[in-house]
Amino acid sequence: MTETNEPGGIRLQKALAQAGVSSRRAAEHLIEQRRVEVDGEVVTEFGLRVDPAVSVIRVDGERIPPVTAHVYLVLNKPRGVVTTMSDPQGRPCIADYVGDREERLFHVGRLDTDTEGLLLLTNHGEFAHRLAHPSYEVSKTYVAEVEGNVKPVVLRRLLDGLNLEDGFVQADSVKVISTIRGRTLIEMSLHEGRNRIVRRMFDEVGHPVKRLTRTAIGPVRRGNLHTGDLRELTDKELGQLLDLVDL
């Protein structure tokens, strides 16, 4: 457990109160009940001092993100919007949805112009870099409307993996949601972030994508977020993402 007496260190109860978890008095009860961990060890004392920017604090196993100047947003990007902050051709772009914010934001990864769904935006550079990096294997889930009636043998090919021109790729999970009038709605999850990877996978198995939506990034789900709407990540979502990228 990390205990610090440096100027930046504060009592654990205060850190929990600043993070909005509880009052300082209620935080003492959490500690008494052995529900609080710091850097992987259960806290059993009231006098522990922590640096919230460095120490990993959990309550009931859930990561408690520190109070920070960083912002973490999720946008339900509409189809036809370019994943850039400006566009010389004058097309709709991400700035149309966040241009009134003071922070200098950038997007985590990309979504094709003709793909809709979840896109993360932040001013935390290392967080964005790690989340987009394939080594951290953050899962992304898509719903694709594809041509034709997709047979079980095709689903097996996607799960077993495909050799594309830029390397091997495979789905983590894939299932048929519905089939109607010669088209199939499929949900697929994978850890890949290569350019147009979902569309290329379905092209390879002979079922071109007609419409594509990203519905989840790791623990972040679209839920009731309407197309074009923006919200902040919840503390729970942010805590889980920080764990996924070892921050």
BAZA-32657 format. One record per residue (C-alpha): residue number from 0; x, y, z. Coordinates in nm, 3 decimals, m for minus. Example, Ala and Ser with C-alpha at 12.3 -4.5 7.8 and 13.67 -1.06 7.14 Angstrom:
<rs>
0/1.230/m0.450/0.780
1/1.367/m0.106/0.714
</rs>
This chain:
<rs>
0/0.000/0.000/0.000
1/0.130/0.346/m0.086
2/0.134/0.588/0.207
3/0.262/0.935/0.136
4/0.348/1.230/0.358
5/0.439/1.452/0.066
6/0.259/1.789/0.033
7/0.025/1.643/m0.230
8/m0.088/1.365/0.002
9/m0.432/1.391/0.160
10/m0.626/1.170/0.398
11/m0.808/0.886/0.228
12/m1.142/1.004/0.371
13/m1.096/1.341/0.203
14/m1.000/1.179/m0.128
15/m1.318/0.973/m0.123
16/m1.526/1.279/m0.041
17/m1.364/1.481/m0.321
18/m1.442/1.199/m0.565
19/m1.807/1.217/m0.464
20/m1.813/0.868/m0.315
21/m1.930/0.968/0.031
22/m1.892/1.221/0.309
23/m1.577/1.198/0.518
24/m1.774/1.046/0.805
25/m1.934/0.788/0.575
26/m1.589/0.712/0.431
27/m1.475/0.614/0.779
28/m1.758/0.363/0.796
29/m1.651/0.221/0.456
30/m1.298/0.180/0.591
31/m1.427/0.018/0.911
32/m1.620/m0.231/0.698
33/m1.300/m0.311/0.502
34/m1.462/m0.204/0.176
35/m1.183/0.030/0.065
36/m0.861/m0.071/m0.111
37/m0.558/0.140/m0.199
38/m0.307/0.001/m0.445
39/m0.447/m0.349/m0.408
40/m0.451/m0.367/m0.027
41/m0.753/m0.338/0.203
42/m0.732/m0.026/0.421
43/m0.764/m0.086/0.795
44/m0.659/0.253/0.934
45/m0.807/0.602/0.925
46/m0.480/0.794/0.904
47/m0.368/0.675/0.562
48/m0.262/0.958/0.330
49/m0.280/0.912/m0.045
50/m0.207/1.100/m0.363
51/m0.535/1.066/m0.558
52/m0.355/1.127/m0.887
53/m0.126/0.827/m0.829
54/m0.293/0.587/m0.586
55/m0.543/0.335/m0.721
56/m0.846/0.356/m0.491
57/m1.134/0.109/m0.498
58/m1.459/0.081/m0.303
59/m1.632/m0.258/m0.313
60/m1.388/m0.353/m0.589
61/m1.481/m0.065/m0.820
62/m1.212/0.181/m0.929
63/m1.269/0.538/m0.808
64/m1.130/0.783/m1.066
65/m0.948/1.084/m0.917
66/m1.082/1.436/m0.948
67/m0.900/1.570/m1.254
68/m0.892/1.850/m1.508
69/m0.919/1.591/m1.783
70/m1.250/1.539/m1.957
71/m1.382/1.211/m2.091
72/m1.680/1.226/m2.325
73/m1.877/0.986/m2.541
74/m2.050/1.097/m2.860
75/m2.308/0.897/m3.051
76/m2.172/0.999/m3.391
77/m2.430/1.027/m3.669
78/m2.379/0.862/m4.004
79/m2.218/1.101/m4.253
80/m2.010/1.290/m3.994
81/m1.634/1.296/m4.058
82/m1.418/1.188/m3.763
83/m1.201/1.500/m3.765
84/m1.215/1.835/m3.588
85/m1.232/2.021/m3.919
86/m1.301/1.935/m4.281
87/m1.171/2.136/m4.580
88/m1.464/2.011/m4.787
89/m1.713/2.158/m4.544
90/m1.867/1.826/m4.446
91/m2.016/1.777/m4.096
92/m1.741/1.688/m3.847
93/m1.686/1.625/m3.478
94/m1.630/1.994/m3.406
95/m1.996/2.055/m3.488
96/m2.079/1.866/m3.167
97/m1.802/1.981/m2.931
98/m1.693/2.314/m3.080
99/m1.844/2.510/m2.793
100/m1.625/2.338/m2.532
101/m1.315/2.513/m2.396
102/m1.097/2.202/m2.382
103/m0.882/2.097/m2.675
104/m1.041/1.761/m2.744
105/m0.936/1.482/m2.973
106/m1.106/1.157/m3.061
107/m0.992/0.812/m2.950
108/m0.956/0.603/m3.263
109/m1.187/0.662/m3.557
110/m1.522/0.579/m3.706
111/m1.571/0.575/m4.082
112/m1.777/0.863/m4.216
113/m2.054/0.622/m4.311
114/m2.044/0.440/m3.974
115/m2.244/0.569/m3.680
116/m2.218/0.505/m3.308
117/m1.994/0.551/m3.008
118/m1.682/0.765/m3.023
119/m1.475/0.867/m2.720
120/m1.334/1.220/m2.690
121/m1.082/1.341/m2.434
122/m0.804/1.588/m2.358
123/m0.602/1.316/m2.180
124/m0.337/1.220/m2.432
125/m0.193/0.908/m2.265
126/m0.541/0.770/m2.199
127/m0.634/0.819/m2.564
128/m0.310/0.664/m2.687
129/m0.344/0.352/m2.473
130/m0.713/0.305/m2.543
131/m0.650/0.311/m2.918
132/m0.342/0.087/m2.899
133/m0.406/m0.278/m2.995
134/m0.187/m0.412/m2.715
135/m0.453/m0.320/m2.457
136/m0.720/m0.512/m2.649
137/m1.021/m0.300/m2.557
138/m1.323/m0.471/m2.707
139/m1.557/m0.288/m2.945
140/m1.906/m0.407/m3.036
141/m2.086/m0.336/m3.362
142/m2.427/m0.404/m3.509
143/m2.404/m0.458/m3.885
144/m2.681/m0.486/m4.138
145/m2.536/m0.703/m4.414
146/m2.652/m0.837/m4.748
147/m2.786/m1.192/m4.768
148/m2.887/m1.458/m4.519
149/m2.583/m1.533/m4.305
150/m2.540/m1.905/m4.236
151/m2.376/m2.057/m3.926
152/m2.070/m2.158/m4.131
153/m2.005/m1.788/m4.201
154/m2.025/m1.704/m3.831
155/m1.773/m1.979/m3.766
156/m1.535/m1.832/m4.023
157/m1.552/m1.492/m3.850
158/m1.480/m1.654/m3.513
159/m1.200/m1.875/m3.647
160/m1.038/m1.577/m3.819
161/m0.966/m1.439/m4.164
162/m0.644/m1.358/m4.345
163/m0.684/m1.009/m4.490
164/m0.425/m0.820/m4.694
165/m0.290/m0.654/m4.379
166/m0.295/m0.960/m4.157
167/m0.503/m1.200/m3.955
168/m0.821/m1.090/m3.777
169/m1.095/m1.268/m3.587
170/m1.414/m1.181/m3.403
171/m1.438/m1.233/m3.027
172/m1.811/m1.300/m3.052
173/m2.071/m1.287/m3.326
174/m2.443/m1.360/m3.335
175/m2.739/m1.313/m3.567
176/m3.000/m1.072/m3.431
177/m3.252/m1.108/m3.712
178/m3.292/m1.190/m4.081
179/m3.551/m1.025/m4.302
180/m3.597/m0.971/m4.674
181/m3.253/m1.091/m4.778
182/m3.059/m0.897/m4.515
183/m2.917/m1.001/m4.180
184/m2.861/m0.797/m3.865
185/m2.550/m0.918/m3.682
186/m2.381/m0.817/m3.357
187/m2.003/m0.865/m3.353
188/m1.735/m0.783/m3.096
189/m1.362/m0.766/m3.163
190/m1.047/m0.603/m3.028
191/m0.932/m0.468/m3.361
192/m0.910/m0.103/m3.463
193/m0.773/m0.130/m3.815
194/m0.924/0.088/m4.086
195/m1.272/m0.031/m4.195
196/m1.196/m0.368/m4.039
197/m1.559/m0.475/m3.980
198/m1.661/m0.390/m4.337
199/m1.359/m0.571/m4.478
200/m1.434/m0.881/m4.272
201/m1.789/m0.903/m4.401
202/m1.671/m0.835/m4.757
203/m1.431/m1.128/m4.719
204/m1.712/m1.367/m4.624
205/m1.939/m1.244/m4.902
206/m2.186/m1.033/m4.704
207/m2.119/m0.663/m4.770
208/m2.223/m0.419/m4.498
209/m2.513/m0.189/m4.578
210/m2.523/m0.010/m4.241
211/m2.286/m0.021/m3.944
212/m2.320/0.106/m3.586
213/m2.070/0.084/m3.300
214/m2.274/0.013/m2.988
215/m2.005/m0.036/m2.722
216/m1.643/0.040/m2.640
217/m1.527/m0.178/m2.352
218/m1.773/m0.112/m2.067
219/m1.924/0.195/m2.238
220/m2.263/0.121/m2.390
221/m2.479/0.336/m2.616
222/m2.786/0.283/m2.399
223/m3.037/0.564/m2.447
224/m2.784/0.812/m2.592
225/m2.954/0.953/m2.900
226/m2.775/1.005/m3.230
227/m2.576/1.327/m3.214
228/m2.589/1.349/m2.834
229/m2.287/1.386/m2.607
230/m2.236/1.287/m2.243
231/m1.959/1.246/m1.990
232/m1.836/0.900/m1.900
233/m1.971/0.782/m1.568
234/m1.724/0.729/m1.286
235/m1.781/0.354/m1.316
236/m1.711/0.354/m1.692
237/m1.402/0.569/m1.650
238/m1.271/0.355/m1.366
239/m1.311/0.040/m1.574
240/m1.139/0.199/m1.876
241/m0.849/0.321/m1.660
242/m0.806/m0.036/m1.537
243/m0.818/m0.173/m1.891
244/m0.532/0.055/m2.003
245/m0.330/0.029/m1.678
246/m0.359/0.393/m1.574
</rs>
